Amino acid sequence: MSLDPHAAATSGLRAAMVDRLTSAGVLTDPLLRDALLRVRREVLLPHAYVRVSGPDADPIEWRLLDGSHPDDREEWLDLIHSDASVLLQRDGEQLDGLPRGPVTGGHMT
């Protein structure tokens, strides 16, 4: 039995992601499929950036979603289980201890 109350929900999100990738013909390796079903993305991707400015904005405006924050959790879970690239770090930034919220400039690494 899992101690994480969100484990069942995230298991469903992982399964839906794997089903989408399999249906699209992108995911064909059964070992990779099994790994994607078992590995909890929320552990590997504790935060993620989303772009909030338009495509021609300079500097670019981002928002850092913190998966542990209740206000960010649903959007963050949807993002990390989507088909989109998950952006984790800007130029030279540490990967932990980042404040959630708006960020301006920089390039994703």
C-alpha positions as CSV (number, residue, x, y, z in Angstrom):
1,M,0.0,0.0,0.0
2,S,1.3,3.4,-1.0
3,L,1.7,6.2,1.6
4,D,1.2,8.9,-1.1
5,P,-2.4,9.9,-1.3
6,H,-1.8,11.1,-4.9
7,A,-0.3,7.8,-6.1
8,A,-3.5,6.4,-7.6
9,A,-4.2,9.6,-9.5
10,T,-0.7,9.9,-10.8
11,S,-0.7,6.2,-11.8
12,G,-3.7,6.9,-13.9
13,L,-2.0,9.9,-15.5
14,R,1.1,7.8,-16.3
15,A,-1.1,5.1,-17.9
16,A,-3.0,7.7,-20.0
17,M,0.4,9.2,-21.1
18,V,1.7,5.7,-22.1
19,D,-1.5,4.9,-23.9
20,R,-1.3,8.1,-25.9
21,L,2.3,7.5,-26.8
22,T,1.6,3.9,-27.8
23,S,-1.5,4.8,-29.9
24,A,0.6,7.4,-31.7
25,G,3.2,4.8,-32.6
26,V,5.9,6.6,-30.7
27,L,6.3,4.1,-27.9
28,T,7.0,0.6,-29.2
29,D,9.6,-0.8,-26.9
30,P,7.9,-2.9,-24.2
31,L,10.7,-2.4,-21.7
32,L,10.5,1.4,-22.1
33,R,6.7,1.2,-21.8
34,D,7.0,-0.7,-18.5
35,A,9.6,1.8,-17.2
36,L,7.3,4.8,-18.1
37,L,4.4,3.1,-16.2
38,R,6.5,2.4,-13.1
39,V,8.6,5.5,-12.7
40,R,6.8,8.4,-11.0
41,R,7.4,11.5,-13.1
42,E,6.5,13.7,-10.1
43,V,9.6,12.5,-8.3
44,L,11.9,13.1,-11.3
45,L,10.3,16.4,-12.3
46,P,9.5,18.3,-9.0
47,H,9.1,21.6,-10.9
48,A,8.6,22.8,-14.4
49,Y,8.6,26.1,-16.4
50,V,5.7,27.2,-18.5
51,R,6.0,30.0,-21.0
52,V,3.6,32.8,-20.4
53,S,4.7,35.3,-23.0
54,G,4.0,35.2,-26.7
55,P,6.4,33.7,-29.3
56,D,7.9,37.1,-30.2
57,A,8.4,38.4,-26.6
58,D,11.9,39.6,-25.6
59,P,12.7,38.9,-22.9
60,I,10.7,35.7,-22.5
61,E,8.4,35.5,-19.5
62,W,8.1,32.1,-17.7
63,R,6.3,30.8,-14.7
64,L,7.8,28.2,-12.5
65,L,5.4,25.6,-11.3
66,D,6.2,23.9,-8.0
67,G,4.7,20.4,-7.8
68,S,4.5,20.5,-4.1
69,H,2.5,23.7,-4.0
70,P,-1.3,23.2,-4.0
71,D,-1.9,26.1,-6.3
72,D,0.4,24.6,-8.9
73,R,-0.2,20.9,-8.5
74,E,-2.9,20.2,-11.0
75,E,-1.3,22.3,-13.8
76,W,2.1,20.8,-13.0
77,L,0.7,17.2,-13.0
78,D,-1.0,17.8,-16.4
79,L,2.2,19.2,-17.9
80,I,4.6,16.5,-16.7
81,H,2.2,13.8,-18.0
82,S,1.6,15.6,-21.3
83,D,3.3,15.1,-24.7
84,A,5.1,18.4,-24.3
85,S,8.7,18.9,-23.5
86,V,9.1,19.7,-19.8
87,L,11.4,22.6,-19.2
88,L,13.3,22.4,-15.9
89,Q,16.3,24.8,-15.9
90,R,17.4,28.1,-17.2
91,D,21.0,29.1,-18.0
92,G,23.2,28.4,-15.0
93,E,20.4,27.9,-12.6
94,Q,20.5,25.5,-9.7
95,L,18.0,22.7,-10.0
96,D,16.7,22.9,-6.4
97,G,15.4,25.6,-4.1
98,L,13.9,27.6,-6.9
99,P,11.1,30.0,-6.0
100,R,7.8,29.4,-7.7
101,G,6.1,32.1,-9.8
102,P,7.1,34.5,-12.6
103,V,10.6,34.7,-14.0
104,T,11.8,36.9,-16.9
105,G,14.6,36.2,-19.4
106,G,17.1,33.5,-19.7
107,H,17.2,30.5,-22.0
108,M,16.3,27.0,-21.2
109,T,19.2,24.6,-21.0
